[in-house]
Structures are given as C-alpha cells and as structure tokens.
C-alpha cells in the first residue's frame, strides 16, 4: 500500500515561523513557503514594523505577542497553536528571514512519515552546500561539543532553526528559555524525553539580510556563551 503523497504530507503540516521586525521579506517568505506548505503560522513577537500585516498578506495565520518576548517564546506559542489545529500531524519550525528551504523541510517531514522518528533536526554540516565562515564554523562546532556533553545527543549542528517533529512531540515540548538559549533547551528536552531523532542535511542560505538579522558571528558567540554559563 502506497503512503501519502507529498501534497498530503504538506497539508497535514504546520510551519511555525517566529517573527520579529521582518516586514521587508516576510510576505515573500510566506508566499514561497505556502507553495509547498499551505499551513503557515507566524508568531509576531511584538514587532515595531508591519511584519504581522505583511505576513497576513502573504497568506499566513498570525498570532501576536503584544510585547517582544524572544524567539523561544514565539516558537512555544506557535507550537501550541499548531497542535490545536484539526488534522495536524507534523510541525516544522522555520525561520522568517528566508534562510531555510521548503525542499529541505519536506524531506524532513517525509522521514517522519517513513521512519520511526519523533523529530528530525536540520544540519548544515552533513553536506557541502552551506558554507559558513571559518570562525562561525569553529564557534558552531564548539557549541555542538558542549551540547553533546549536556544532552548526550550526538548532533553535528545543535543550533539549526529548521526542525520537523510529530504533533505529539510538539505538544510535549516546553520551551521556557525565551532568547537564543531556547535552541539548547529543545535539544536538552529531546534527550531528557528520550525522543527518537535524526539529522537531515539542509542548505542554509546566508545573505547580507539574514546575517544582519541574527546570522552573524557575534550571534554564534552569544549562543556559545549561553551554553557555557546556563
């Protein structure tokens, strides 16, 4: 018996997009994402620009935080929204700045359908498509080592924002770290909940815009410092 088609898998998936001051790109990001995944929820985390309105113009459902709480809080709100929607089977976390590809997200959802997995985590280091700078690579690899020591998970990329998970997994996660430390917290919970996980090679697209919105080396250093001092 054949399994569900890609279109059926995408229809049963919600993309959760944390959103903060991305008015210049979010409409196009949502439109392009919805060519594959019709269900997109953007959590506007107290943006000072027209991010929420632009996301709605792109076709997304929008949930608003009245004040800025941080990316972790936005993801938690989005997960809660997604699991409450009828027919949800899978949930994908997806960045608002255009650095993630829906082709990679769909491949991750296929693995959830095909394999006995609870979560699939994107990795920019499993193939040669993504080319971060040398210093950024060193910092991210250092974060992987520290994360492995705290969580026990053997990952190659512990701080990739592209993740696919089953509905049950999304319902079990409890993100309390609102800033960048939420990524470490998610990995720790995957370990503590003994979830079945795998990594999937993904292509992270670095642009001048995405670097200015959080993909800088300094941001990577902040991640590393949060791992050391958490």
Secondary structure, DSSP 4 states (H G I P E B T S, - for coil): -----HHHHHHTEEEEEEESS-TTTHHHHHHHHHTT-S-EEEEEES-SSSHHHHHHHHT-EEEEESS---HHHHHHHHHHHHHTSTT--EEEE--TTS-S-HHHHHHHHHHHHHSS-SEEEEETTSSSS----HHHHHHHHHHHHHHHHHH----S-TT-S-EEEEHHHHHH------STTHHHHHHHHHHHTT--EEEEE------HHHIIIIISHHHHHHHHHHHHH-
